[in-house]
Amino acid sequence: MARFEMTGHDRYRVEKAREELARAGDLDLADDRAMARTIGRLEVALQLLLDMLDEDGTS
């Protein structure tokens, strides 16, 4: 795995992903709509983190 220097924007993405993950821990599993929104936000956060790590910039 290649090491890289994180930019301020990269650190911001990591911080926001951590916030989304923390919010997901407080989710009411009986609320289907909230679950769907949370899953969508987690998918986006994960994709942004993966894009950050992707060496050639393709998904």
Secondary structure, DSSP 8 states (H G I E B T S, - for coil): -------HHHHHHHHHHHHHHHHHHT--TT-HHHHHHHHHHHHHHHHHHHHHH-TTS--
